Amino acid sequence: MAAVASYCDARAAQGEWLLRIEDVDLPRVQRGADAAILTTLEHYGFAWDGPVVRQSERTGLYAQALEGLRARGDLYDCACTRRELETAVIGSGGERVYPGTCRDGIPTGRRSRPQHACRVRVGGAHIEFRDRLQGAQAQDLDRDVGDFVVRRADGLYAYQLAVVVDDALQGVTHVVRGADLLASTPRQIFLQQRLDYPPVSYLHVPVALNAAGEKLSKQTAAKALPDDPLPALVEAWLFLGQEAPVLGDPLSHAEDFWVWALPRWNPARLPPTAMLPAPRRIGEGRSGKV
C-alpha cells in the first residue's frame, strides 16, 4: 500500500522515487530479505531512481550526526533497562513516556552497568506540522514521549535518528508512508530542527488491517504477494480510494497498470483515516480466514 502510494505520488509530481533498505536493527535482519524485496518490487513494475541505500552501510553518518547533537548539549547517557521503564506512564501515542531518570546523571546504583543508551533532551519542545492527508498534528514531546533514544544500549542507532539523517543527506523533500508512523513524525521533525536539516513534507496513508484489527504483516499471518501483480496492484489502488478502472480500460499486465494509474493519481481521494480493513484478497491470512 505504501509503495503504491509513494510511487504514484512521486511520479505524478515528476519526482524521484528512492529505495532504502532500513536494516539498521541488525539483530532482526533476515538473510535474503532485502533481495526478496528488490525482486518483488521489480516484478510489480516499480522502478527506483539511483542506487539502493542500506542503512547498515551508513553508521558512520549516524555517528557524525550523534556527535553534532552531543556538541550542542542535546544528549545524555541512560542506564535504564526496559523492565525498569515498564511502570512509566503511557503517552497519547500509546508509548511509555521516559520519566527522565538519568537526565541529570545516571543514579549511583546504575553507574556500574556496562551498557548505556543515548537519549536526546526534548525540553519543552512542542512540535506542530500539517500532514497532507491527516491534517494538523501537534505533540508535546516531554509529555507524550519524553527524552527518546537515538543510540541503543547495544550500540545500534535508533530508527528515528537514521531516517532523519538519510532523508536529509539523500535530499528527500516528500515522505509518503503508512499512518502507523504518524506518531513518531514529531520526533523526527525535532531532530531535523536540532541538526539544522531542511523540513520535509509528510503524507501518511491508511494502514491495512486484518479482521482482528491488526496491521497487515507477516507477524499477523498476511499472505505473500501473488505471482500475478495486476490484481494486487489494482486492489491497493482501490484501497487508497483512487478512481476505479472501468470496462474497456487496457489493464492486462502490471506495465499497463502503471501507464493507466500514474496520470490518475489524486491524493485528494485518499481516505482521511489512519486505518482501514484490508481488501479480501490481500487480507487473507494463511489460515484462509479474513
Secondary structure, DSSP 4 states (H G I P E B T S, - for coil): -HHHHHHHHHHHTT-----EE----GGGPPTTHHHHHHHHHHHTT----SPPEEGGG-HHHHHHHHHHHHHTT-EEEE---TGGGTTSPB-TTSSBPP--TTTTS--GGGTT-S--EEEE--TT-EEEEEETTTEEEEEEHHHHT-SEEEE-TTSPBPHHHHHHHHHHHTT--EEEEEGGGGGGHHHHHHHHHHTTPPP-EEEEEPEEE-TTSPBPSGGGTBPPPPS-HHHHHHHHHHHTTPPPP-TT---SSHHHHHHHHGGG--GGGS-SSSEEEPPHHHH-BTTS--
